[in-house]
Every structure is written in C-alpha cells, then in structure tokens.
Amino acid sequence: MSPIPRRNVLQAAAVAGAAAHASWLLGGTPAHAARPAGAATGTKGADGPVEITWLEDGGLGEAPGNTFGVPWPMGALKAGTPFSLGAADGTAVPVQTWPTAYWPDGTLKWTAHAVGPEAGNAASYRLTPGDAPAAPARALTVTRKGGDVVVDTGTVTARIGGDGGSLVKSVRRGSTEIARDGRLVLLRQGRIDDGDQGTQKWQRFDGDIEKVAVEQDGPVRAVVRVDGRHRRGSRGWLPFSVRLYFHAGSDAFRMLHTVTFDGDEHEDFVRGLGVRFTVPMRDEHHDRHIRLGGEGRGLLSEAVRGVTGLRRDPGAEVRAKQVRGERLPDPATWDQRVTSRLHLIPTWGDYTLAQLSADGFTVRKRTKPGHGWIAAGGGRRASGFGYVGGVGGGLSFGLRDFWRKHPAQLDVRGAATDEAEVTLWLWSPEAQPMDLRFYHDGMGQDTHAEQLEGLNITYEDYEPGFGTPYGIARTSELMFWANAATPAAETLARQAEAVQTPPQLAAPPAHLAAAGVLGALFAPVDRSTPAKARLEDHLDFLFDYYRGQVEQRRWYGFWDYGDIMHTYDADRHQWRYDVGGYAWDNSELSPDLWLWYAYLRSGRADVFRFAEAMTRHTGEVDVYHLGKWAGLGTRHGVQHYADSAKQQRISTAVYRRPYYFLTADERCGDLMHALVDSDETFLALDPLRKIRTEPYEPDPRALGIGLGTDWSGLAAAWLTEWERRGPKAERAEKKLKATMRTIARMPNGFCTGEGRYDIETGEFAEAGKKVSMSHLSAMFGQVEICAELIHLTDVEGFEEAWLQYCRLYGATRAEQQAELGGYATNLILQQGHSRLTAYAASRLKDEREKYGTRAWREFFTKDAWGYSESSPWKTEKISGPMALVEGSGAAWVDTNTTALYGLAAIQNLALIGDLLPE
C-alpha cells in the first residue's frame, strides 16, 4: 500500500520478514515443522524481543492506557512466560500480560499486554519475553466493599455499584469527589404517528444493575463488567453490558457500552440513549468552567459567570486567568465597579451540543430551565468532548465517533447550582426517534414462490417477520477524566484527541507474519519487482476508493457506521442503497478479512481504523445476540437486519479474530464465545425452507449442514474457544476435530458439499460419493480457517481433503470427473478462488510450480467476476446535477469483487509471490 509514516513499520524489517515468511512456506512444511530461523521482526526473531510502535504519532497522550496483542510461533514460549517492556531510551515501562490464545502444544500463541500512563510518549518500545516486568509507581488495587467494587488507580478512586441504578457511585481524586452517580438513561417513545398528529410523549427508563464482575484486577489494568437492563416500574428492556477500564496511575477511565435491542419495533422507539454523571460544583460561579469540543482541536471555552467583555473591566490579569481556567484573585482586588455588580452578571448553567448529522453541530446555552436558549455557535463535526467543573476539580468526558455515529449530543445541566449533570447521548433526544421498522409492507410476498420472484428482481430475500431488529446490538466507547482543576486548553485538546483516536500500540508486520498465525496467509508489503508494485498500486487504489466513498456517500450513523455498500448503480451515479440485496454489504464475501489482512501486512493506521470500525459494526449490528436466531447474521440488504437469510457466514468468528488478538478487546471476545453453540441454530431455522418440497423436521442427530459457509463458521467459533481455553474449550475441541475427521473420511471430502451432522457427537455421518461444489462455500472465511487448522493440528486426512478441494475447484471437468466420479458446474469467482490454488501450491512441494502457475493464471484471466490489469483502475468525477454531492465514482468497482481481489492478491503474494509473472 502507499507510503506511510515511520510509526507503522520499518521497511527494511518488513522486506526481511517477507523473505523469511516465503522461505517457510515454499517447502510445504507440515504444521509441526520448526519456524524459520531468524525470522525478522526488527529485533532478534519471532520469539525474541519485539519492537512495538504506535499506530499514529503522538504516543499515549492523555489516554489512560492501551492494550495490544502480540503473536508467537508454535513452540517458542512456554505458558507463564513473563514479559518486560522498555522504552527506546531504556526506561522500564510497567506492563501487565496475559495469554489470549495457546498453540495445541500448550505454548503461547497470542499474548495481550496493557500499559498505563507510565508508557508515556516514546516513539517505540521493546517487548522482551522472559524478563520480569517493572512494577507501576502507583499501585492499582481492586477491592470489594459490600456489593460494590472499588478501584483505586493510585490517582483516582472509583466506586462501582453492585446493584441499583448507579454504575459508578463516585469518582474521587484524593479527598475530592469529582463525579457521582454515573448511570444509564433511556427515553422511550411508544409510537410514531406518521401523519400530522405529532408524536407520543416519551417515558424515562433508568439502567438497573443485575450483575457485576471483576475481570482483571491489576497490577496495571483493571476491568469491571456491569450487566443489566433499563427499567421503569415492572418493565425491564434494552439489556446493556458495560465494561469500565482503569490503569495504574491514571486519572481517567474508559467505558465500553453495549446495548441490545429487545423491544417491539412498532411500539418501542428509542427517543434518547445516554450515560449521565452528576458533578459537584463547589467553586464560585466565576471559577466554574464549561468546555465543549468543536472542529478538530477547537474548544468552546466559557465560564458559568463570565467576567470578560463586560462594560467595566475587572483587570487584565483577572480576564486572562478566567480564560485559562485558573482561580481568579479575590474579587476584593478587582475594579470595584465589577465586584459590586457580580450578582447582575448572568450565570449560564445549561449547555447543549447536538450533532444530528455527519455534517453539522450546533451549540446553545441558557441560564436555567424556564428561560430561553441562546445560540452559542456551531460547526461541521464536533469532537464529542467536553468538560464541566471548577478550579477545584472537574470531569472531562468524551464519546468516540461522535459525528460518525450521529445523532449524538452532549448536555450540561445545572452548572450554576450545587450539582451539574453531564449526559453523553449516544442517541440524541433532539433527533427523530430511532425507527427500526421494516422499510416496506411486503408487497404481497406471502408465499415462498412469491418471495423467490422478489429475489429475482431486487435481490432481496424477503419473508414476513424476518426483517426484525430484535436481538441486534451496538457498542460505543466513552472516556472520562477526573481532573484536579480545570485543565489548560492544550491538555483538553489532547484529551479530546484521545477520545477521537484512542492510541494503539502494535507489533510490526514482519513479526506478525513470522509468527505464522491467522493461517500464515500474509507477508509484509513488498514492491521489489514491477509486477508486485502494480498489484500493490491496485490494492492501494481499492482501499483509498472505499475510504473516500464512506465520506462522499456519508456512510455514517449510529446503526450504519462501519459498513459499506454492496453494488454501484452507474445510471444514478449512486450505490444501490435502496435496492434489496444490493445495499449494505453485511460482510458479503469477506471485506472484513480483506481489510484485516491488508493491515497485518502493511501496519497502516488508516487501514486498521477502517477495519476496526467494520468489525465493531458487523459483529454487533449484522448479527443477532438474543432470540431464536442468536448466533446467526443477516445477509446483505437495505437494512442491516432486513433480509430473511439468517446465516453462519455473517456471524462467523473468523471476521472478529484479528481485531480480538491485536487488541484483546473483551467485547469482541464475548461475541466469539457466544457462537460456540451456534450449531443449535440449525434446529431453529431451515435454510432450505423456500425450495424444499418435502416435509421437514430438523433432526439433531442428522442436521443437514453445508461443508462450506456453515461448517467454516462453526469451526471458527470452536477453534477460537479451544485456543483461548474458554469455559467450553473441551467441547469445542471435540466438535472441531470430530467434524474435521468425519469430513476427511467422506469419499469426496469437502467436494461432497453437505453432510448430516450429529449435534451431540459433533460428527458427520458417512456420506456417499457425490459431488457438490459452490462458488460461495469457501469465500466466507473457509480458506483462512482451514489454513489455520492445517497449521496447528494433524487430524488424519483433513489436509488432503482440503487440498483436494483447492486443487479441483479450478480444475477441468475431466479432472474433476476422474477424481470425484462427477463434476461441478457454474464454478464462478475464479479470481477469488485462485488463492485456493495458491494454497495447494504452497503445500504440495512437488507440484508447486504447476499449481502456482495456474493460480496466477486464474487470478489474472478471471471470469465475469473480477478485476484485470486492463480494468480502469481510476475513478470518474461526478457532480451536480447528476449527483447529490460532487465527488467520484467507479462504476466498474463492486464490493464482492474488491474483497476477493484483495484477499487473493494478498494471499497469493504471500504463498507464491516468487512465481508472479512479470
């Protein structure tokens, strides 16, 4: 990809790592073979010290801390190996380490490492296995007091409620209480009148805690999880899961807030959804301050009672101190014409910053309830950050992706009283209510035959009752600081930056590749030949195009941000946002994996952030977390939950694994753990119901499960649970290996297409010698999950079964007939499947050149679906009156092809890059 700053990867180390990675693959070594000696990481090798750098420049800044993941080769590090971290200047940095995955031999596969404020802003660090970590200067402690949890970072103390409505009962800095009664707020509206009758009055629900758990208790990082639901009277709904993160020595904490919709979309409209804190106000009104983040580093900086701009001047020093947020001198020392009239200067206690779209925010204020609002400015995109408090202390607060996940809002109320209230609205109460109703009336598609007709015209797989949002979720990130005094403007600006782009540490691509994780299907970017450089240019173009389209097409919003569209409409110069299955992509053909593999090989910060947003979206919004379809995702459509095809291929853990292992994100871990028993969903939903002619009653001992998209999703969940040593690891390993073993014993292995699965034993029944191959089977993570399984297990016959599928998908009918006793038809997506042929080349040493040559031929010659060297590789300018906004379009680009081209190019370069023809 295109040139990037020093922070992402040292090019020399990357090229060396690519060479080591390639040499490892060329020999087709089995899973248990030794790793390449001296595989480059920029230091001593994949099991030696690793250089760790920040994704973006600037270091930790004002963030409370960071957690990053690092992989290790099989057999390199024993479980329990300690780790130390040192800054570039040799300063020891306290670090907390824990395993996130193990190899089958019990050695460490992935480790997570947390740092706090003592990490500072060094340009790079060295993570060293085998050395004891430094202890933090300020100890972090977690204790239980009654039913509450008390976390002391050494700088601030937070008391987290064990029941009731207060998530965070108090936040103290020393003896001063900075904030109290941190709680969740939900405003429900029971109906939307679509005519001219207005809307129903809203009701307030408050968060009600049901369970609290301490997940980590130091020494550097503590994590407390709080679960419950919003409650009003006897009704509880909209369950939440909140994690609070604390770091030793920090005056800040992070909140990860997840809400799951479990209402009736026709009766339960969310009018407002927020997090609220009470902030004690002890200072004189002229020493109380409000700060609201505007564009970029901009701040609205005001005092509750301003003494600037008055007809009478209190004095230059007084004015300057108030602007800086410092304590003012005794009013007795001011110009007495001001001092004697302080009571006649209005106090402004209420502020609101509302961001109702991605392109505009407004700020207004008033003196107190019952009086008029005054416009206080506005702009395009606010940072989602604010502060309220006084010279004796105050609370900074921020909501990540504030404008991207509009409508959002920040409220300060009562700053002129003894207690101010701060509310961070994840859904602004000033916006239209959250409307999750299905977008059409069914248009008479009451039978399966009619629904199939609809599929043939709009590509939408409609079925009454299936376009429900019941069970979808959304996660938001918030950050808070307990300040000893009103911070300086520069400090506040850095806090706002930490909210918008939380600092992230990362290992370099060379180390990631040399460790042999995630299927060993990537190698660091290499432009060493003209042919490789051309492919890298094409990959750059595709990523840059989609990044630009997000902005141009405004693919933003609370439920939408992170997803991209499926197909372009060249006639309208618009993506087909309103045409059935051509609208939101919902992970179709694995764009998530394209982005993550693009990051793994490049270390690019912009790619990481794009992939991160997609993972947050597709794992939450496109998947059901409650109800009868929990564990299934929804096929692409006009709404993320609209299509009636509910499938494993969308919810698959393979899309979440890279983000989890690179960041140790607990919420992402929850999502994957929840999928371990998702084989049971096959009892709840017949995927063939619309074309099946005979009566069907699902048999748990003989479920019809596809060996492609179905099995790969299950296998990804089982593998993840097993290697994480989760609570269901033993059962997951048993089912994973049982399916692998019984697929391998089928006469035609994966080419059989489907098997009868026993949900109790995890085995497939004996199968006859039939042939069924689909162009979709391997395109939703099966390539990646099979590569991982072959690398880390030795289940008899499994590798041969997968290599057979890889060899024969692109083979001639005669070759298929000779080996399988039959052949498959309509095997399209040749370009995307070229990586299967490349994988076969990498494993079959004696036939490497044969299959490698074929793989590149498949990649470049493609079929009706694919890009070629003769594709335009450029955009065209579009503007009014042909388009809503001026920008660019590329009618020849679609997301299916982009994802498969990207994955094929990346994996082919890693596997058979030396065979790339010039």
N, C-alpha and C positions, 0 to 999 in steps of 0.2 A: 504494500500500500504506500501511499505518498509519504514523503519525508516528514519526520516528526521530531519533536524536541528530545534532547538528551534524556529526559526523565523516563522515557518508555523502555528503551533498550539500547545497549551499546552494539553498534552494527558488527563490529569485529567478533564479539562473542556470539552474536546471532548466526553469522556465517559459519563459524567453527562448530556451533551446535548443530546446524543443519547437516554438516558433513558427518558428524558423529551419528546423528539420527539416521541418515541414509545408510550408513555402513551397517548399522544394527539391523535394518530391515532387509537389506539386499540378500542376505543369506537365508531368509525364510526360517529363522531360528524358532524353535518351539517356545511355548510360554515360559518354561522354566530356565531358558538359557540366560547366561550371565549378561548383565548390562554392558554397553560399550565402555571400555576403559577410557578414563579421562574425558568422558562426555562433557563438553564445555558448558559452563554456567557463568562464565565471567570470573570464576574463582578456581576451586580445586576439582570440580566434578559434581555429578548429580547427587552424591552423598556427602560432599564436603561443605564448607561454608558457602553460603549463597548471598549474592548481592541483592538487596531489597531496595527498591526506589518508590517514590510517589508517582502515581499516575499523572497528576498535574503538578506544576511547580508551586511552591509555597509552603510545603511541609504540613504539619498538623494544624498550624494556625491556632484558632480559638476553639477548635473542636475538642470534645472531652477525651477522645481516644479513637483507636481504629483496630479492626481485626482483619487479618489477612491469612490466606491459606497457601501452603507450600507442599508440593508432591515429592515423593521419594521413590527410587527404584525398588523393585521387589528384592528383598533380602538385604537391603542396605542398612537399615536402622531397626534395632530391636524395640519392641514396645517398652515404654517407660523411659526412653532416651531423653535426657534433659536438653534444653536449648538455651543459648545465651544470645543476646543481641547487642551489638555495639555500633555507635555512630561512626561516621567516616573519620572523625578526629580521634577515635579510640575510646570515647566516653561510653561507659556501660549504660545500657538502657534497660530498665526493668521490663520483663516480658512474661506473660502468662501463656502457657502452652497446653494444648490438649489434642488428642487424636480425633480425627473426623472419619478416617477410614483405615482399614488394615488390609494387607495382602493375605491370601489364604494361608501363607506360612506363618502368619502372626506378626510379621514385620510391619512397620509403619508405611502406609500408602499416602495419606494426606494428614498434615498437621495444621492446626489453627494457632495463631499467635496474636495476642492482644497487647497493645501498648497504650499508655496514658500520656498525660502532659509532659512527662519527662523525656518522651521521644523527641519533642521539640521540632525544629525545622531543618534538620540535617538533610543534605541532598541525597544521601544514601546510607545504608546500614549493612551490617554483615551478620547474618543469622548462622550460628555455629552449632552443629549437633555435638552433644557430648559434654558441653560445658554448663556448669550451674548458672542459672540466671541471677542477675542482680536483684536485690530487694528494693521495692519502692521506698522513697524517702518518707512518704506519708502512708502509713498502713491503711488499707481498706478493710473494714470489718462489716459483717452481716450478723445481726442478732435477732432473735425472736422475743417480742415483748407482748405477752398476752397472745392475741391472734394476729398482731401486726408484725411487720418486718421492718427493721431499722437498718439502714445502710449508712455508714459513716465513711466518707472518702478521705478523711483527714482534713478536708477543707469545708465540706458541707455535710449535713446530716439530713436524710430523708426518712420519714416515717410512712410506710406504705400500709394501707388499710387491709385488714383481713376479711372484712365484711362491710355491709352497708354501701353507702354511695361515694365515699371518699377514696379514690385510688391512692392519692398522695395526701396524707393528712397534714403534713407540714414539711417544709424545707427550711432548714436553719443554717446560717453561717455564723459559727461561734454561738453567741447567746442571742443573736438577732434572727427573728423569724422573717424570712424573705417572702415566702408564699405559703398558703394553706389551702386545704380543701380542693385539691385537684380532682375534678370529676368530669364525667361524660354527660353531654346534653344532647337530646334528640327531640326535635319538633316534628310531630306527625300531623298530617292533614288527611282527613278521612275520605275526601272526594275532590275531584276536579270537575267543575262544571264547564263543559266545552262551549256552552252558549254565552249569553250576556248576563248571566246571573251571579257572576263573581265566584269566589271560592269559599269553601268551608273554613271556619275558624280552626286554628291549629291547637294541638294538645302537646304538653311538655312531658317527656319521659326522661328519667334520670338513670344513669348507669348503676346497676346493682351487682355487687361482687358476689360471686359464688365460690370461687376457688383462688388461692394464692400459692405459688410455688417458687422456691428459690432454686434457680437452675445453675447458677455459678455464684461463688462467694469469695472470690479473690484468689491471689493477693493483688492482682492488678485490675481485674474486671469482675463486676457483679452483675447478674441478670436476675430480675424478678418478673415472673409472669403472673398476670391477673386476668381471670376469665369471669365472664358474667353475661348479663343481658340488660337491655334497657327496660325499665319497669315504670308503670303507672298503675297504682292500685293493684288489682289482681292480675293484670296482664303484663307478661314479660315477652319481649320480642327483640329482634335485631341483635343477636348474640355478638359479643365482642371478645377479642383476645388482645391484651395489651402487654407488651414487654417494656421494662424500664432498664436502661443500661447505665451503669456507673463505673467510673475509673478512678483509681487511686490518685489522690492529689487534685482532682478536677473539681471545679466549682459548677460544672454543667452536667446534665444528664440527657440521654436520648430516649425517645419514646417511639416504639413501633406499634401502630394502632391498626387492627384488622376488624372489619365489621362484615357480617354475613347477612344477606337479605333473606328473611324467612316470613315475609308478610304476603298479603294478597295484593298483587299489583294493581287491582281495580279498586281497592279500598284503603290501602296503606301507602300514602305518598309522603316521602321524607321531605319536610319543609326546611329543616336545618339539622346539621350533624356536626357536633363540635366537642372540643376539650376546653375546660374552663378552670381557671385558678383565681383564688382571692389573694390580693396583695395588700398587706397592711401599709397604710400611709401615715407616717409619723412626723414628717418634716413640715415646715412652714410651706404654705402654698407656693411661694416664690422659689422654694428649694425642691419642688416636685417637678418631675420631667416626663415628657412623652416623646418617644422616638418611633417613627414608622418608616420602614424601608420603602424606597421608591425604585426608580430605574437604576439598574446596576448597583453601584455603591452609594446611591443617593439616599438621603435621610431627611425626613421632616423632623426638625428638632425644635421643640417648644416646651415652655414651662406651663404648669397649670395656671399660674398667675404671672404673666409676662411683665417685665419692667423695661423692655426695650421699646422704642418707637413712641414713648409717651410724650405728651406736651411738655412735661417737666422731666429733666434728666437726672436720674439717681446718681450718675457718675460713671465715667468710662470703665473703671475697674469693676463696678457692680454689673454693668451690662456685659462686659467680657466674661466674667465668671459665670453668669447665668447661661450665656450661650455655650460655654464649655461644660456646663452641668456641675459646676463646683459650688460649694457652700458660699452663700453671699455674706458679706460683712454684716454686722449688727445694723439694722435699719436706722438706729440712732446716729450712725455715722454718715448716712446719706444726706442728700439735699432734702431738707425737711418738708419742702413743698411736695415731695413724693411720699415721704414717710407718713405724713399726716393724712394722706389720701389713699393709702394702700387698700382700705376697705371699699373704695369706689372703683377699683380695677376688677373687671370680671374674672372669675375663675372658670376655666374650661375643663370640665370633668369628664366629658364623653367624647370619644373619637371613634370613627369607623372608616376603615379602608376596605372597599369592596372591589373585587376583581371578578366581574361577571362574564368576562370573555377572555380570550387569549390576547386581546388587543387593546384593552383599556381598563384602567382602575380609577376610582375617584376616592377622595378623602374629604370628609366633612367632620365638623365638631359642633358641640353645643355646650351651654353652661351646665344644664342639668335637665332631667326629664320635665316635660311640660312646656319646654321652650324650644324655639326654632333652631333648626340646623343651619350652619354656615358653611358654604363651600370652602375647602381648605387646599384645593389643588387636585392634581391627578396626573396621569401619565399613561404609558402603554402597558408595561409589565412590571409589576411590583415584585420585590424580592421575597415577600411573605414573612418579613421580620419586624419585630417591634420591641419596645422596652417601656415599662412603667415603673416608677419608683422615685426615690429621692436621694439626697446626698448621703443619707444613712443606709442606703441599700435599695435594691430593686430587682425586678425579674425581667430578663431578656427572653424572648420566645420567638420561635420560627417554625414555619410549615414548608417542607420541601416541595418542589414542583408546584408552587403556589399558583402561578398563572397557567402552567401546562395542564393542571388538573382542576381548572375552573368548573363551576363557580365557587370561589373561596372568599373568605372575609376575615378580617381582624377587627375585634371590638375591644375598646377600653371603656369601662363604665365606672363612674363614681370616683374618679381620681381626685376630686375636690373633697371627698368625705374621708372617714377614717379607714375605709376599705375600698380598694379598687377591685373591679372584676375584669379579668382578661379572658376573652374567648377566641380561640382559633377555630374558625368554622371550616370544616372540610367540605361542607356543602352550605353555601351562603343562604340564610333565610330571606335575603332580598332577591334571590333568583326565583325562577319558576320552580315549582315543586318537582322533585325527582320523579320523572314519569317513565316507568318501566313496562308500561302496557305494550302488548304486541302491536305491530305497526299496521296490520291490515285485518279485515274481517274474515279471512279465509277464502273469499271469492268462490264459494261453492265447492271447495275441495274437501268433500266429506268422505269420499271413498279413497282407497289406496290407488285405484286406477286413475282417478282424477288428480291425485297428488303426483303420480308419476308423469302425467301430462304437464303439470305445472313445472316439474323438474326439467322437462324437455324444452321449456320456453324461457324461464327465468333462472334456471339452475338452482332453484330453491327447493329443498326437500321439506315441504310443509306437512304438518299434521296437527289437527286440533289438540290444544292442550300441551303441546310440546314446546312452544315458544315461551317458556316461563322463566323468569329470573329467580325463582325460588331456589336458594342454595348458592348463588354466586357471591363472591366476596371482593373486597378491595382493601389493600393495605396502604397506609400513609405513614410518613416519617416526620417526627417533630423533634425539636431540640429546645432546651431551656437552660438558662444560666442564672445562678443566684449570685448577684453582684454585691460587693461590699459598699459600693457607691455608684452613682451614675457614671458609666464608663465614658471615656473620651470617644470622640467621633470615630477615630481610626480604629479603636477596639471594637466599637459597634459594627463598623463596616466589615471587619474580619469575622465577627460573629455571624453576620448576615451571609458572608461567603461560605462559611462552614455549613449553614443551613442549606444553601442552594446546591453546593457541590461538596458533600462530605468527603474529606481527604481519604484516600485509599492507597495503602501500600501493596506492592505486587512483586512477585519474582519475575525474572526476565524470561522471554520466550525460549531461549536456549535451554534453560533449566527445566522449564515445563515440558519441552519436547524430550529431553534426555531422560526424564523420569519414566517415560513410557506409559503415561496414564491417558485416560479418555480414548482408548483404542490405539494410541500411538499413530494417529491419522493426520498429524500436522507436523510441520517443520518450520523453523523461522524463515521469514521472508528472505528470498534470495533472488537478486536481479543480475546474477553473474553472466547470463547469456541473453542475447536479444530476444529469443523466444520466451524465456522466463520473464523478462522485463515486460513484454507485451501482455502476458497473462496478468502480471501484477497491475499493469495500467488498466486492464479491463475490470479487475476486481475493485480497484480504486474508484473507477467510474461508477460502478453499480452502487457501492456504498454511498458515495457522495450524492448520487441521484436520489436515493431514498431518504437520506438525511435532509436534503433540500425539499423533497416533496412533503415531508412532515410539516415543515414550516409553511410552505406555499399553500398547501391544501388544508392547513390548520387541523391536523390530526391530533387534536388536543381534547381535553375534557376529563372529568372525574372517572367515567367508565371507559373512555376510549384511549387515553394516552398510553402509548407503548405499543399499540397495534399499528399495522399498515394495511393498505388496501390490496385486494387480490388482482384485479384486472383493470386495464385502462380502456376508456371509451374514446376512440380517436375522433369520432364525429362531433362529440360535445367538448372535446379537449378537457376531459374530466375523468377521474376514476369512477367506476361504476358503483358508487356508494349506495344507490337506490335500486340496484338490480339483483335481487335474490342472492344466489351464492357467489356472485362476483364482487361482493362488497368487502367487509372486513375479512382479513385473511385467517385469523384464528389458528396460526401455526401450520397452515396447509403446506405440505411438502417441506417443512422444517426450516423456515427462515431463522428461527431461534438458533439452531445449530450452525447455520451459515455464519451468523454474527459472532457466536462464541468461538468457533474455530478461527474466524478472522482475527479475533482478539488474541487468542492463545499464541498465534504465530507472529503477531505484529507488536503486541504490547501497547497498541494505540489507545489513548484515553477516550477519544471520541467514539471509537467502536465499543469499548467497554460500557460507556454510559448508554449508548443506544441499546445494546444487548441487555443491560440491567433493566431498563425501562420495559423492554419487551417481556422479560422474564417475570417481572412484577405483574404485568398485565395478564399474560397468557396463563400463568399459573393460578390466578385469582378469579378473573372475570370470565374467562372462557371455559371454566371448569366448575362442576357442581361439588359443593362441600357439605351439603345437607340434602336430605330427602332420598327418594328411591333411586336417583341417578348419581348419588355421591360417588365420586371416583371416576366419572366419565366427563369428557369435554364435549363441546358443541362444534360441529362443522361450520365452516365459513358462511357468513350471511350478513344481511342488512343490520341486524342487531347481533350482538355477540352471543346471545343465547337463543336466537330465533329458530335456527334450523332444527329439524326433528331428528337428524342423525346425531346421536349421542355416543361418543366413541372413545376407546382407549388411546387411539392415535393422537388425540389432542391433549389428554391429561397426562401423557407419558412422562415418567420421571427423567427420561433422558434429556428433556429440554431444561430441566432445573439443575441437573448435576453440576455443570460447570460453575454456575453462579454460587451454588452452595459451597463447593470445595474451594473456590477462590476467596470467599468471604466468610464462611461458616455462619451464614445467615440462618437464624433459628426458624424463622417463619417458612423459609424455603424448605428447611428440613422437615417441618411439620407436614407440608404438602406432600412430600415424597413418602413419608411414613404412612400417611393416610391412604396411600394407594396399595399397600401390601396385600390387603384382602379384596382388592377390586375385581378379582375373578368372580366374586359373588354377584357382581352387577349383571353378569350374563344370565342369571336367573330372573332378573327383573325386566329385561328388555331383549326382545328378539330382533337382532339386526336385520334379519331377512323377512320380517313380517309383511312387507309390502309386495314381495314377489313370491312368497311361499304359498303353495296351493293346498297342501295337505294340512290337517290339524297338527298343532304343535304344542307340546307341553314340555318345558325345559326339564331335563333330567340331570341332576347334579353329579351323577356318576358318568354322564356321557354328553357333556355340553359340546356343541359344535363351535370350535374356536379356530379362527384363522391363524396360520403359522407366520403371518406377516405382521400387519399392524396390530392385531390383538395380542399375539404372543410377545412381540417385542416390547409392548407397553408393560405387560405383566413382568417380563424378565427384567426390565429396567428397575421396576419397583423392588423386586426380590433381591436383585444384585445390590442395590443401594442399602436396603435394610441389613443384608448379610454383612457387607463390608463395613458398615457403620456400627455393627454389633448392637443393633437396636433391640427392643424388647421382643420382637418377633423374628429375630435373626435365624434361629434354628429352623423354624417352619419355612421361612423364606428360602434358605439354602436348600432345604429338602425339595421344595417345589421347583426351584430353579433347576437343580440338577436332574430331577425326575423328568421334567419336560425336555431338557437337553438330551438326556439318554434315550427317551422314547421317540423323539423326533429323529434322532440318528438311526434308530432301528427300523424306521419306515423304509420300505424298498426304494422310494424316491425322495426321501428326506424332505427338505423344505419345498421341493418341487411338487409335493403332494397337495400343497395349498391349504388344507384344513385337516383337523384331527378331532377325534372325540375325546374330550378331556374329563378326567375324574377330579372333581374339586377337592375330594378328601385326600387322595394319594398324590395328586399333582402329576399323574401320568397320563399320557395319551395312549389310547387303545391301539392295538395292532391295526395297520392300515394296508389296504391293497395297493397294487402298483398302478396308481392313477397319476395323471399329470394335470396340474392346475397352477398356473403362474400369473400373477397380476402385476401391472406396471406400478401399482401403489404399495405393494406388500413391503418392500424394503426401503421406502422413501420417507418413513416417519421414525427414523432412529434405529432401524434394524441393522443397517450397516455398522453403525457405531457401537451398538450394544453387542453384536456378535464379535466384533474385533476385540472388545474388552474381555468377553468371556473366553475367547480362544487364548488370549494372552495370560489369563490368570487361572484357568482350570485345565484339566486334562480328561474331561468326560469322553469316554471312548466313542469314536465315530462322529462326534459333533463337528470337529473342524472339517472333516471330509464332507459331511452333509452340507455345511455352509459353503465350502469351496465348490462343491458341485453346482449349487445354485448360482454362485458367482460366475462360474465358467459357462453355464448353459443358458443364462438369461440372454446373452448377446450372441449365442451360437446359432448356426443354421438349423433349419427344421430337420435336416438329415442327421445332424449331430445329436439333436435332442431325441429324435426317434431311435437312433442307435443305442443310446444310453438309457433312456427312460421308457422306451416302448411306446412313445407317443410324443406329441409336440404341442406347444402353446401358441396361440395366435394373438395378434394385436399387442405385441410387447413393445410399447412405445416408451418415450422418455429415455432414449438411448444415451443421450449426453449425461444425464444424471446417473444412469446405471454404469457408465464407464468406470466409475470408481469401484464397482464390484469386480470388474475385470482386472483393474489395477491391484486390488487386494489379492486376487488369485495369483497374479504375477509375483507379488511380494512374498507369498508363502510357498510357491512351487518353484523352487530354485532351478530345477532342470528345464522348466518351461517359462522362465521369467521373461525372456526376450519375446517369445511368441505372444504371451498374453499382454505384456507391456505394450508391444507394438499395436496390438488390437485395441487396447484401451484408449490409446491416444487417437487412433483412427475413429473410434466411436465418439470420442469427445469432440473432435474437430468436424467430422462429417455430419453428426447429429441426425435428427429426423425432422418431422414437422414441428417438434417442440425442442427449442434450444437456440443458443446464440452461436454465431460463427465468426471467423475472422473478417468476413465481409459484412457483418452487421454494422449499422451506422456508427455505433459507439460515440454518439453525441446526442444532445437534446436540441429541440427547436424552440425558439422563443414564441410565446403566446401572449396575447394582450387583448384588451377590450377592442371592439365589442364581442369578440369570440370567447372570452373567458371572464370569469368573475374578477380575478386579480391578474396582474401581469406576472409572468413567470416563465417556466419552461416545461416542456413535455417531451416524452419519448414514447410514441405510440407502439414502438416495437418491443418495449420492456413490459414484462409481467412478472408477478412475484413468484409464481411456481417455477418459471424458468430461471429467474435470478437465484433463488435458493439452491436449485440443483446445480446450476452452473458454478456458483460459488463453492459449494461443497465438493463438487467433482474436481474443480481446478485445484483447490487446496489439498485435497487428499491424494490426487494423482501426483502432484508435485512432491508430496512427502514420500509416496510409495515408489514411484517410478520416474522421478524428476530427471534422472540421468538419461532416460530413454526419450525424453521430449524431443521431437524432430524440429530442426531449425527451419 
